Amino acid sequence: MIRLLVFDMDGTLVQTERLKAESYARAAYELDGRIAEADVVEAYKELVGLSRKEIATTLLEQFRLESAARQRLDEFDTDEPWQAFVGVRLRYYRAMLDDGALIRDHCRIDVAALLRHAHAYACQVALATTSARDSAERVLHALGLADAFDVIATADDVDKTKPDPEVYHLVTDTLGVAPAESLAMEDSPAGIEAALAAGLACIAIPTDFTRERVHAMLDDGVIEAGWVVEEPAALPEVVRAVLEERKRGEAA
């Protein structure tokens, strides 16, 4: 039986991945006006679901921004170029998060609708996100979902973020639910890997940013086709089918 539904946030519940990509692109352009923002957005697609440090250090190297970032160290009271880059980027991203209409425009409506009715499935509900708690709270407040979860686990609550399974172990342990009785919803390979490594079943809901890499996971046999939902409108039906199948398995 499934007793816990766990939602990822960025990309799964709301298309903040696009906003994150744009914020990194604008920060990169601020550091070096020769950079094409579209190139940074494209590069970000390979990094969806990773931590700020991993994303920032990769982009710094790929676009040769370390020297420019070093010139901003004092501004952000750090000795690390990647943290200065993140500091520049967060100014753009926080302005986006403060725009409630913008966040609502990027909501994945069908996933949010499932979340609002998740307790009706007799399940507990959790959020497991790689975002910082401040960012997560801003997004959930804008969407009117701040009180939708029994527990919220963010990057601030773990030592290692996805694809490490720690955040999933945290929510299942906190709620006292076995991973085998839990179902995760993720859009990115990093999130899918984290959920599966923690022992949860996982439904993949890819986006334009993650579809190619999620399909590669299909080709590699990491996930099966029946667990990939291309049309979010079909998600409630797929979740109901998983729950019913698990119930029948227990009754057999």
C-alpha positions in Angstrom: 0.0 0.0 0.0 1.2 3.5 -0.8 1.0 5.7 2.4 3.1 8.6 1.3 3.2 10.8 -1.8 6.4 12.9 -2.1 6.6 15.8 -4.5 9.6 17.5 -6.0 9.1 21.2 -6.5 11.3 22.7 -9.2 10.3 21.4 -12.6 7.7 19.0 -11.1 5.3 21.3 -9.3 6.3 24.6 -10.9 8.5 25.5 -13.8 11.0 27.3 -11.7 13.8 25.4 -13.6 13.2 27.8 -16.5 13.4 30.8 -14.1 16.5 29.4 -12.5 18.1 28.9 -16.0 17.3 32.5 -16.9 18.7 33.8 -13.6 22.0 32.0 -14.2 22.1 33.3 -17.7 21.5 36.9 -16.6 24.2 36.5 -13.9 26.7 35.1 -16.5 26.0 38.0 -18.8 26.5 40.5 -16.0 29.9 38.9 -15.4 30.8 38.8 -19.0 28.7 40.7 -21.6 30.1 38.7 -24.4 28.2 35.6 -23.3 25.0 34.7 -25.0 22.3 34.1 -22.4 20.7 31.4 -24.6 23.9 29.4 -24.4 23.8 29.4 -20.6 20.1 28.3 -20.6 21.0 25.4 -22.9 23.9 24.4 -20.7 21.7 24.5 -17.6 19.6 21.7 -19.0 22.3 19.2 -18.3 22.5 20.4 -14.7 18.8 20.4 -13.6 18.3 18.9 -10.2 21.9 19.4 -9.0 23.0 21.6 -6.1 23.8 25.3 -6.4 27.5 24.6 -6.0 27.5 21.9 -8.7 25.6 24.1 -11.1 27.6 27.3 -10.4 31.0 25.6 -10.6 30.2 23.9 -13.8 28.9 27.0 -15.5 31.9 29.0 -14.2 34.3 26.5 -15.9 32.2 26.1 -19.0 31.9 29.8 -19.7 35.3 30.8 -18.2 33.8 33.1 -15.7 36.0 32.4 -12.7 38.2 35.5 -13.1 35.1 37.7 -13.4 33.6 36.1 -10.4 36.7 36.6 -8.4 36.4 40.4 -8.9 33.1 40.2 -7.0 34.3 38.2 -3.9 34.3 41.2 -1.5 30.8 42.1 -2.6 29.5 38.8 -1.3 32.0 38.3 1.6 33.3 35.1 0.2 36.6 33.5 -0.9 34.8 31.2 -3.4 34.2 32.4 -7.0 31.2 30.0 -7.3 29.5 31.7 -4.3 30.0 35.1 -5.8 28.4 33.9 -9.0 25.5 32.5 -7.0 25.2 35.8 -5.2 24.8 37.7 -8.5 22.4 35.1 -9.7 20.2 35.1 -6.6 19.5 38.8 -7.0 17.8 38.0 -10.3 16.1 34.8 -9.0 14.7 36.4 -5.8 13.2 39.2 -7.8 11.4 36.5 -9.9 10.2 34.7 -6.8 8.8 37.9 -5.4 6.6 38.1 -8.5 3.7 36.0 -7.4 2.0 36.2 -10.8 5.1 35.0 -12.5 5.4 32.0 -10.3 1.7 31.1 -10.8 2.1 31.5 -14.5 4.8 28.8 -14.3 2.8 26.4 -12.2 2.2 22.9 -13.6 -1.6 23.0 -13.0 -2.3 19.3 -13.2 0.5 18.4 -10.7 -0.7 21.1 -8.3 -4.3 19.8 -8.6 -3.1 16.3 -7.6 -1.2 17.8 -4.7 -4.3 19.6 -3.4 -6.3 16.4 -3.4 -3.4 14.1 -2.3 -4.7 13.6 1.3 -7.9 12.2 -0.2 -5.9 9.2 -1.2 -5.4 8.5 2.5 -1.8 9.3 2.1 0.6 11.7 3.9 2.2 14.3 1.7 5.8 15.6 1.6 7.9 17.9 -0.4 11.5 16.9 -1.1 13.4 19.7 -2.9 16.9 20.7 -3.7 15.9 24.4 -3.3 16.8 26.3 -0.2 14.0 26.7 2.3 13.6 30.4 1.7 13.1 29.8 -2.0 10.8 26.9 -1.4 8.6 28.9 1.0 8.4 31.8 -1.5 7.2 29.5 -4.3 4.7 27.6 -2.1 3.3 30.9 -0.7 2.8 32.3 -4.2 1.0 29.1 -5.2 -1.1 28.9 -2.1 0.4 25.6 -1.2 2.4 26.5 1.9 0.1 24.3 4.1 -0.3 21.4 1.7 2.4 19.2 3.1 2.9 17.1 6.3 6.6 17.7 6.0 8.9 19.9 3.9 12.5 18.9 3.3 14.9 21.3 1.6 18.6 21.7 0.8 19.0 23.4 4.1 17.9 20.2 5.9 20.5 17.7 4.4 24.2 17.4 3.9 23.9 16.1 0.4 21.3 17.0 -2.2 19.9 15.0 -5.1 20.9 12.6 -6.7 21.9 11.6 -3.2 18.9 9.9 -1.5 19.3 11.8 1.8 16.3 14.1 1.4 14.1 11.1 0.7 15.3 9.2 3.7 14.6 12.4 5.8 11.0 12.6 4.8 10.2 8.9 5.2 12.0 8.7 8.5 10.3 11.9 9.8 6.8 10.6 8.8 7.5 7.0 9.9 6.7 5.6 6.5 8.7 2.8 4.8 10.2 3.8 1.5 8.5 0.8 -0.1 5.2 2.4 0.9 6.0 5.8 -0.7 5.6 7.2 -4.2 7.7 10.1 -5.5 7.1 12.5 -8.4 10.1 13.9 -10.1 11.0 15.7 -13.4 14.8 15.3 -13.5 17.3 12.4 -13.6 18.9 13.6 -10.4 15.6 13.5 -8.6 14.6 10.2 -10.1 17.9 8.7 -9.1 17.5 10.0 -5.5 14.1 8.6 -5.1 15.0 5.2 -6.5 18.1 5.0 -4.4 16.1 5.6 -1.3 13.8 2.7 -2.2 10.7 4.7 -3.3 8.7 4.1 -6.5 9.0 7.1 -8.7 6.8 8.6 -11.5 8.8 10.8 -13.9 7.1 13.9 -15.3 9.7 15.3 -17.7 9.8 18.9 -18.9 11.4 20.5 -21.9 14.6 20.9 -19.8 14.8 17.2 -18.7 12.9 15.1 -21.3 16.0 14.1 -23.3 17.9 12.8 -20.3 14.8 11.1 -18.8 14.3 9.3 -22.1 18.0 8.2 -21.9 17.1 6.7 -18.5 14.4 4.8 -20.2 16.8 3.5 -22.8 19.2 2.5 -20.1 16.5 0.6 -18.2 16.8 2.7 -15.1 13.0 3.4 -15.3 10.2 1.8 -17.3 7.9 3.5 -19.8 4.8 3.0 -17.6 6.4 5.3 -15.0 7.0 8.2 -17.3 4.1 10.6 -17.7 4.5 12.9 -20.6 1.1 14.7 -20.2 0.7 16.0 -16.6 -3.1 15.9 -17.1 -2.8 12.1 -17.0 -0.9 12.1 -13.6 -3.9 11.7 -11.3 -5.0 8.6 -13.3 -1.5 7.1 -13.2 -1.2 7.7 -9.4 -4.6 6.2 -8.8 -3.6 3.1 -10.8 -0.4 2.7 -8.8 -2.3 3.0 -5.5 -4.9 0.5 -6.6 -2.3 -2.0 -7.9 -0.5 -1.8 -4.5 -3.7 -2.4 -2.7 -4.5 -5.5 -4.8 -1.0 -6.8 -4.3 -1.5 -6.6 -0.5 -4.9 -8.3 -0.7 -3.7 -11.1 -2.9 
